[in-house]
Amino acid sequence: MLTPTATNDGPLTCIKTSVTLTATGGGTYAWSGGGTAATKIVTAPGTYTVTVTSTDGCSATATTTVAQNITVPTPTATNDGPLTCIKTSVTLTATGG
């Protein structure tokens, strides 16, 4: 019995702009959207399907869903001021990134 699997190393983020899809369990592979290798690199979220065909011609499909997390960080900036005649420098601190 042919039991293919499809996984991904996502999610997509503002920093991680591509995800690798990986299929196992067969002799040949055919990904939705093109590609015939066991792995495929994608840059868009969504559900991807791979059809896996064994050497005896049996086929089965597996899917993997690529998620996307592009939540924008909320930056803040503070200082230990104010500047005065005695305090001639301040430290700036940024957070939220």
N, C-alpha and C positions, 0 to 999 in steps of 0.2 A: 504494500500500500504506500502510495506517495503522499508524504506529509510535509509540504514546504512551510518555511517560516519566513517572515519579513520583519525586520527591525530597523530602527534608526537611532542615531546618536544625538537627537535634538534635545531641547527645542531650539528654534531659531531665535536669536536675540539681536539687540543692537550691535553687539560685538561678534557673535557667532552668526555669520551671514550665509553659511552653507551647512548642510547636514548630509551625512552619508547614509544611504539606505543599503541594507545588507540582506541578501536572500540566501537560504540554505535548503538543501534537501533534494537536489536534482542534478540532471546532466546539463540542461541548457535553460536559460532564463530570458524572459521577454518582459520588460517593464512598461507600464503605462507611460505614455509620453516619449517612448523610445529608450533604447539601451538594452544590450544583451549580455552584459557582464553580471557577475554575482553581486557587484556593488554599483551604486549610482549616486552621484552627487547632485543635490537639488538645492535651490535657493528660495523656494516658495512653499508656504504651508499648504497642507491638504492631505488627502488620502491617496496613497500610491498602491497600485496592484502589480504583482509580479506573477506571471504564468511560468510554472516550472514544468519542464518536460523531462521524463526519465529516458534512459537509453532504450527502453522497450516501447517508447511512444506514448506512455500514459502521461496525462497532464493534470495539474491541479493549480489552484491559485491561492495566494496569501496577500494580505494587505497590511500596511503600516500607515499610521497617521502622524504627520509632522505637525507639531504645534508651534505657535509663535508667541513669544513673550517680549513685546517691545514697549513695556511700561517705562515711561520717561521718568528718570530720577528727579527728585525734588531737591535742588541744591540750596544751601544756605551759606551765608558768609557773615562772620562776626569779627569783632576786634576788641582789644582790651584797652581802648582809648578812654578818654580823649587825650590828644596831644596838649601838653602844657609847656610852660617855660622849664619845668623840671623834668617832665616826661617827654623826651624828644623823639621817641619812636614807639610804635604800637605793633602788636603781633596780629596778623590777619589769619583767620582760620576758616577753611571751607569744608563743608560736609555734604553728604547726600549723594555722592557719586559712586 
